């Protein structure tokens, strides 16, 4: 009987081994397809985020051009420029476009006096305290309740923001900050934030070298982003295309 059973057992064993091999091969190919799909999606997401950030840099360059073209940019000029962009329709995730003025320590009193003379009676750079240099958010549109919270804030006083601002100041190019808590945030629906900075220079000032750029600096045009809103807007646009 064993002479009959042995070939049957060997055939069954061979079939089982073959089945395991085939199953493993199917699993391997399935994993490869999944990995290829995930890699493709990751590249697509990275591409769309890169394209979106390039678009935001172009928006900031347009804002900087206001300073390139004029000796003075008023709050009305700033509001008109940002309003024309229709940010909510074309640029999901962006919280606004602002201008943070550079203020050396020797110029704080004159800066504060000028801002108060323009109608902001209680104006003061915050947080308070002695520093070698300051910045102050003087324009930020749209001026909704969130953005109003950020006016006159010195972003140079905070290390993560300062690192990006100094990188932009040295290079003359756009710089993205690390993760921060935006001044606009409250205790409700809190999101991580990042900021995109582009240095602005005085009218007709040379900016070919790092030294010239530092001397010509008048401030930074910038945009704050709430990350969840940014990703939802960007990836939502991607899935719709």
Secondary structure, DSSP 8 states (H G I E B T S, - for coil): -HHHHHHHHHHHHHHHHHHHHHHHHHHHHHHHHHHHHHHHHHHHHHHHHHHHHHHHHHHHHHHHHHHHH-S---HHHHHHHHHHH-HHHHSTTB--EEEEEEEEGGGHHHHHHHHHHTT-TT---BS-S--SEEEEEEEEES--HHHHTTTTB-GGGSHHHHHHHHHHHHHSS-EE---B--TT--SSS---EEEEEEEEE-TT---SSHHHHHHHEEEEEEEEEEHHHHHHHHHHHHHT-
